[in-house]
Amino acid sequence: MVWPGPVAAVVAACVALAALALALALRPWRSLPPSGPPWPWLAWCALLPLSWTVDRLGAMPAAQPLPGACLLLLMAGWPLATLAFLPVAAFAAWLGDLSAGEALQRAFWLGLVPATLALGLGAAVRRWLPHHLFVYILGRGFVATALANLAAGAAQAFVQPLPSGLALEDLLLARGLAGWGDAVLTGMIVAIFVAFRPTWLATYTDRLYLPTRKGDPR
């Protein structure tokens, strides 16, 4: 069922406000070091507005944005990632000449929805699969990201009006490819961080995911 524009905007606004309230209530900034967030978090947030507006900047409706939300989730955790989507959307509105409603929709469908789905899938990976390094990289970095992006993109395609000149099948294919590409990029970056800078991943810990040997104090 396709939702009318005002209905979609109201639903997105209500859910986004509830998510922001929950993120604020959790006070995630307490876990940050005194020096502030690691610079890769800030660098990724700075790149997201460009990714979210690639279709507007290139004047190509078929060019689907890379969400990038799942990588931010893995780096910063759900509460901080949720709080970050607001300034990212505001800058995307300026960069892509988006209305407030359009910016909100992108924050919802490219940020909050895939990040929340990836959080749930990541919890399932942690609960039901072995606690191993490659399970984290492949399960959370790649598979959960791909599934979250595909589900969010498909849901948006079914409930919102199609962009002008695009059929549903074409839009689903474009969003599937974008979601798959985002998952590959996220998996690669997560693998690099796990190997060289695991402290840049708020959702990773050696104690949980590295197998211990007998007599190892960990």
Secondary structure, DSSP 4 states (H G I P E B T S, - for coil): -PPPHHHHHHHHHHHHHHHHHHHHHH-GGGGS-TT-S-HHHHHHHHHHHHHHTHHHHTT-TTSPPP--HHHHHHHH-HHHHHHHHHHHHHHHHHHHT--HHHHHHHIIIIIIHHHHHHHHHHHHHHHHS---HHIIIIIIIIIHHHHHHHHHHHHHHHHSPPPTT--HHHHHHHHHHHHHHHHHHHHHHHHHHHHH-GGG-TT--HHHHSPPPTT---
